[in-house]
Amino acid sequence: MTLLAKVKETITKYNLLSAGDKVLVAVSGGPDSLALLHILKRLKKDYDLQLHIFHLDHMLRGAESITDADFVKQIAQEWKVPITVERYDVKSYQQRMDLSLEEAAREVRYDFLFKYLKKFNLNKIAVGHHANDQAETILMNLLRGAGLKGLAGIVPKRDEIIRPLFELTKQEINRYCQQYNLKPRLDKTNLETIHYRNKIRLELLPLLMDEYNGNLINTLQRNAEILQKEEDFLTQSTIEIMDQLLLKRASQQLVLLKDKFSELHIALQRRVVKRLLKVLSEQEQGFYYHHIESIIDFILTGETGTQIDLPHKIVALLNYEQVIFKIGKLEDKEFNYFEHKLSVGETKLLSLGLKVKTEVVKNSYPWREEINNSNKAHLDFSKIGSEFYLRQRQEGDRFYPLGMTGSKKIKDFLIDEKVPLALRDKIPIFTTLEGKIFWVGKLRVDERFKVTQETEKILIIEIVN
């Protein structure tokens, strides 16, 4: 099989390209990116591709960096591919952001790539990562103590980013450059062992291949492919589990059900916490093993009212049966706020000093005999459903008090009922999943949810102190 055929097989296997794709190609001028550009140029007719080169001068190697940029510009001119070149002081960015040089260069590079992807109305970013890069990444992650995701390494496709050379070895790429007389630029810093990845590439990987497994690169690639599938499955499972655990989801706040979280296996607890932090912060980086473990311990053993500070300005607060995760400062009112999701047929003890019983009965039930029992509400089941919320009152709450035609603010209703100010925030408010209030606990049901002649099933909710 020719190298070009192997690349096409990779493209098909991972669905990297489609007809008419507009591809921004990251080209440093080295062997990998130059081979990538040459291969995509050869495949241009096959996929009806539009190509655009992006080159970043990291301003790290003085005149050599400038020469690299000139080289890529010349290639672009000879091969008739449009090009965009940027210069950026990566060293200053590294110091400002307190990152490793490799992390800083990657962040800056991808920021520019996505900027120009949008600016030029392109839809794919092609980068030159290959099988050796995969092997190096896996070994680095293993030595650093990464979990399953780290051991799965890099993926051939992530959102708009594609890696057509993903299944090629470095040797194959070098031979390709020689075959087509490409004469790429060589970065001398890649031969220095002062950088962690370079030490893996130049010392550890050759040692492992010479002494233990000559086919190590393919072995790691195969293992990574297996682990990536398992990671995908577990990620999807975690998302589904989170939907069951989250009581509230807002742009800067997530509320987790403590009891349900506590029932999970520790492996899923870790994944839920990682996913939760990622969703809230919109960041992949900055959360480490000790953060995850401290959050789990906080949830399982902490006391109501305690909180911890996390990276990316996230704070977590234990509040009765919930854990509130929020970006920014927690307001005083959030420390005593309660909200619980209840299901028909259950009896639930709540952290409010009360117990709630629920049941559904036929319309023949003699509910009128209990009408004076303020601890019980009799409601039209069809208008509420089998799940609903019990929560604290909120600013602006309104409902339709039984016997009235119009709506009334809960605040005004509690004043009229002469409920002492100190007790108003402790009154349980029952709402549908859509947020419609159907009972102000022990005081009044909502006119819209009352039992009528058309009611087929009656929902009975009882509060027991």
PyMOL commands that set and color helices and strands:
alter all, ss='L'
color gray80, all
select helices_A, chain A and resi 3-14+31-42+44-47+63-79+90-97+101-119+131-144+148-151+170-179+188-191+196-211+216-245+258-262+266-281+289-301+332-335+367-370+381-383+410-416+421-424+447-449
alter helices_A, ss='H'
color red, helices_A
select strands_A, chain A and resi 22-26+50-57+83-87+124-126+157-158+161-162+246-250+253-257+307-310+314-319+322-327+339-343+347-350+354-362+376-380+387-391+398-399+408-409+429-431+437-440+444-445+457-464
alter strands_A, ss='S'
color yellow, strands_A
deselect
rebuild
show_as cartoon
